[in-house]
Amino acid sequence: MTSPPSPPPARKRGRFWLNVGEAAAVLAVIIAALSYWDAHREHALSEKQIDAQARARQAFVIKGAADAGGRKIVLEAVTPTQVIQSQRYVFPNAILDHAMEVTAARPQIDVGWITTGLDRALDAAHAKGDGEATLPVGVITTYVEDGETRADRSLYQIGYAYRSRFLMGRQIALQGISLVRRGVAGDLQGVADRRWAALQKERAP
């Protein structure tokens, strides 16, 4: 009995090239999917970077340097394109029971506003000799950027030094200002009061 003839070589080669073609098609689909995913990821990262840059442009922060005698801290925006129009300073009620407001012509914090209140607080804490401490202050700023008027509500802290003078009372000098928290919503007075209470608790013997 004779065995059936084997398939001609041409048919074998055709089946082989069909398999290779299918593999190539699958590979092409995989490459296309990877390319799409990579492009989508780059697009998402680019959007995140743009959003982060936009938020950075909108962030408002002030900086300030005290004059030689520590009598005042002159304030300005960290970003030069942000122009301060007015500011409202909210101190803890124990230090000053009303807010102070200034215009763009003189954005500054004067030591005279808070000397009496700080003296009372230092006396109550039985502070002796010389030392340094911080005082929270809420700052509400109206400013202009890119032709738009905007507002910022943030909590800062003022650094100050005190020095006892024989028969002349206590001298208080401002040192500078630093940011504690941006974008404070709600009762800024309450935030300043709670921060002050926490600082006083830390200083208590």
Secondary structure as UniProt FT lines:
FT   HELIX           9..58
FT   STRAND          62..66
FT   TURN            68..69
FT   STRAND          72..77
FT   TURN            80..81
FT   STRAND          83..90
FT   TURN            93..95
FT   STRAND          100..103
FT   TURN            104..105
FT   STRAND          108..110
FT   HELIX           111..113
FT   HELIX           115..124
FT   TURN            125..126
FT   STRAND          131..145
FT   TURN            146..147
FT   STRAND          148..165
FT   TURN            166..168
FT   STRAND          169..181
FT   HELIX           188..203
//
